[in-house]
Amino acid sequence: MQIDISQLHTAMREISDQLCQAVNGDFNFVVHCSIADEEAEKLTLLVNFVLSAAARAIDQRELQTANLDKIVAERTAMLTEAKESAEAASQAKSQFLASMSHELRTPLNAVIGYSELILEELEDGAPGANTHNDLMVIRDAGRHLLGLINDVLDLSRIEAGQTDIFPEYFDPLAFTRSTAATLHTLIQSKGNVLKFELPDQTGRIHTDMGKVRQCLINILGNAAKFTEHGSITLGYRESSSKDHRRYVEWWIKDTGPGIGPDQIQKIFEAFTQADGSINRRYGGTGLGLTLTTTLCRMLGGDIRVESTLGQGSTFIMRLPGYYQATGINP
């Protein structure tokens, strides 16, 4: 086969002129040749193949670079988030320790102060007219101090995996009323009215009654602490899931100050209250809802809150009607 050198030279010049378009690495185009010659066509096919391969290689490199940049950005964001979370946790624990020192010191000062006052009266020969009231102050301060210490110890035991579940059968309606009765005085002390929304009858449930009582007391105690001259409603209801498992719910609704949307998740975190002014005004360790959340999850359930700032809050505690360690609900 004889090759027409002049035609091939013309074809190469056409292709060369078109290749000048490959400026700044842009290979996404196809060259054309006007020479009707077999060798020129082969040369054109070869050049287009090389251009296509180069374009694919560049696209792949750009994709890999973009993926690498994305991975680096994601890892950087994760590290930044982890750093911020660690700093927030450290700050929360520092604030918790500061508030705890105040919370522990207050009842201790009351116990010591009133004890010394009674001792002085006894040394003078007879108790004073206010001795009975002084002893009640000591008793209440001691109970408050015990509650603070119990919160810390309970959380420590849970984190150490030393908390066991002791399920038993019990009547949820009688249990609900008896639990609320223990806080009735506290609820009334701020001019609040306690209401119930309970069904007329229901079957017994199977779970750890002591831990459920602790959860209800924590939630009711919070409602009583934050609500003044309003109402607190304690309700109970039952429901079934799609797989026909029985679930029970306790809900506590108050007419207190409510919680802003940006603060709702914080109230369930350890060592944290919705904002710093809460501790200054109402006191507390900030551990009650953390303990409640942890205990609910240990029992196979959970807790959530619905709240509007300035309009009160509703805490809903949902548990399986029958507790099993395997999580199976017969």
WOVENVEN-V849118 format. One record per helix or strand. SS is the DSSP state (helix for helix, strand for strand). FROM is the first residue (numbers start at 0). TO is the last residue. If there is no record, write none. Layout:
ss=(SS | SS)
from=(FROM | FROM)
to=(TO | TO)
This chain:
ss=(helix | helix | helix | helix | strand | helix | helix | strand | strand | helix | strand | strand | helix | helix | helix | strand | strand | strand)
from=(4 | 22 | 37 | 130 | 167 | 171 | 183 | 192 | 204 | 208 | 230 | 245 | 264 | 275 | 287 | 301 | 312 | 321)
to=(18 | 24 | 122 | 158 | 169 | 180 | 187 | 196 | 206 | 225 | 239 | 253 | 267 | 281 | 297 | 306 | 319 | 321)
